[in-house]
Amino acid sequence: MELFIDTGAVSEVEEIAAWGVLSGATTNPSLLAKEDGEPGDIIRKIADLVDGPTSAEVVSPTVEGMIEEGRALRTLHEHVTVKVPFSAEGLAATRALTDEGAMVNMTLVFSPNQALLAASAGATFVSCFMGRLDDVSVDSAKVLEEIVDVLHSRDLDSKVLAASIRHPEHMVTAASLGCDIATVPAKVLHQMLNHPLTTEGAAKFEEDWKSRPEFAEWLGGLVAKNKG
């Protein structure tokens, strides 16, 4: 399962892209509104950093407006993916944009029926919002499993993207169910780093190594020799 970062903050992308785990990014108007700077500059910087699909969302409610905004957003960067909210208008805009060669991320998908329509309209990515389903007492894992089964069984080209990831367990669920991608806030990616046994083990290794000072001298000499 590929990992995208869900953010509008360039600083978060700079930090986590350095881990070498990101394949893309998603933004939305709410995330971008929290940041200082011109949205286009932010989107371009994020796309450069992840060097992969970077979703930028349309805001028009009409088919024509979505298409025009999608075309404009695509001029920002070669990796821009046009993010379109699910609706009848969104489906029509998705078909038009994909026919022009655009990548489209259809967002706000909450059921297998919606996912099937999005994929049939040619969406590159179909985003199922796990956290928001949980918020209304709907089993997000079950919905996501049904979406994966429906799209993969029909051998459709659309990729299932798990979104609204609230905690690391959502990540495990998405990966276990066969999602193609998960888009994850920086906070959750940081949570995935931590485990008390990892911290304890690293501290023990360091303690044991320091007990033999000659080992540090040996390793330092090996590094110096390699550089030379």
GIMOUR-V458988 format. One record per residue. N is the residue number from 1. OMEGA is omega in whole degrees, -180 to 180 (* if undefined). Layout:
n = {N & N}
omega = {OMEGA & OMEGA}
This chain:
n = {1 & 2 & 3 & 4 & 5 & 6 & 7 & 8 & 9 & 10 & 11 & 12 & 13 & 14 & 15 & 16 & 17 & 18 & 19 & 20 & 21 & 22 & 23 & 24 & 25 & 26 & 27 & 28 & 29 & 30 & 31 & 32 & 33 & 34 & 35 & 36 & 37 & 38 & 39 & 40 & 41 & 42 & 43 & 44 & 45 & 46 & 47 & 48 & 49 & 50 & 51 & 52 & 53 & 54 & 55 & 56 & 57 & 58 & 59 & 60 & 61 & 62 & 63 & 64 & 65 & 66 & 67 & 68 & 69 & 70 & 71 & 72 & 73 & 74 & 75 & 76 & 77 & 78 & 79 & 80 & 81 & 82 & 83 & 84 & 85 & 86 & 87 & 88 & 89 & 90 & 91 & 92 & 93 & 94 & 95 & 96 & 97 & 98 & 99 & 100 & 101 & 102 & 103 & 104 & 105 & 106 & 107 & 108 & 109 & 110 & 111 & 112 & 113 & 114 & 115 & 116 & 117 & 118 & 119 & 120 & 121 & 122 & 123 & 124 & 125 & 126 & 127 & 128 & 129 & 130 & 131 & 132 & 133 & 134 & 135 & 136 & 137 & 138 & 139 & 140 & 141 & 142 & 143 & 144 & 145 & 146 & 147 & 148 & 149 & 150 & 151 & 152 & 153 & 154 & 155 & 156 & 157 & 158 & 159 & 160 & 161 & 162 & 163 & 164 & 165 & 166 & 167 & 168 & 169 & 170 & 171 & 172 & 173 & 174 & 175 & 176 & 177 & 178 & 179 & 180 & 181 & 182 & 183 & 184 & 185 & 186 & 187 & 188 & 189 & 190 & 191 & 192 & 193 & 194 & 195 & 196 & 197 & 198 & 199 & 200 & 201 & 202 & 203 & 204 & 205 & 206 & 207 & 208 & 209 & 210 & 211 & 212 & 213 & 214 & 215 & 216 & 217 & 218 & 219 & 220 & 221 & 222 & 223 & 224 & 225 & 226 & 227 & 228}
omega = {179 & 179 & 169 & 172 & -178 & -173 & 169 & -176 & 179 & -178 & 178 & 180 & 179 & -178 & -170 & 174 & 179 & 176 & -180 & -175 & -172 & 175 & -178 & -178 & 172 & 172 & 171 & -177 & -179 & 180 & -179 & -179 & 180 & -172 & 173 & 178 & -178 & -175 & -179 & 178 & 180 & -179 & 179 & -179 & 179 & -180 & 177 & -176 & -178 & 179 & -180 & -177 & -179 & -174 & 174 & -166 & 172 & 180 & -180 & 177 & -176 & 179 & -177 & 180 & 178 & -179 & -179 & 179 & 178 & 178 & -180 & -180 & -180 & 180 & -178 & -174 & -179 & -178 & -178 & 172 & -178 & -179 & -174 & 179 & -179 & 176 & 175 & 178 & 179 & 177 & 180 & 179 & 179 & 179 & -179 & -177 & 179 & 176 & 177 & 178 & -180 & 166 & -179 & 173 & 178 & -172 & -180 & 176 & -174 & -180 & 176 & 179 & 178 & 180 & -180 & 177 & -180 & 180 & 180 & 177 & 175 & -179 & 177 & 180 & 176 & -172 & 176 & -173 & -174 & -176 & -179 & 174 & 178 & -179 & -179 & 175 & 172 & -178 & -176 & 180 & 180 & 180 & -179 & 178 & 180 & 179 & 178 & -179 & -178 & -175 & -178 & -179 & 179 & 178 & 177 & -176 & -177 & 177 & 178 & -178 & 177 & -177 & -177 & 179 & -174 & -175 & -177 & -180 & 174 & -180 & -180 & 179 & -178 & 180 & -179 & -178 & 177 & 176 & 179 & -173 & 166 & 176 & -161 & 174 & 180 & -179 & -179 & 177 & 176 & 179 & -180 & 180 & -163 & 169 & -176 & -180 & 175 & 179 & 180 & -179 & 180 & 179 & 179 & 177 & -178 & -180 & -179 & -179 & -179 & 179 & 178 & -176 & -179 & 177 & 179 & 178 & 179 & -179 & 177 & 178 & 178 & 178 & -179 & 180 & 180 & 178 & -178 & *}
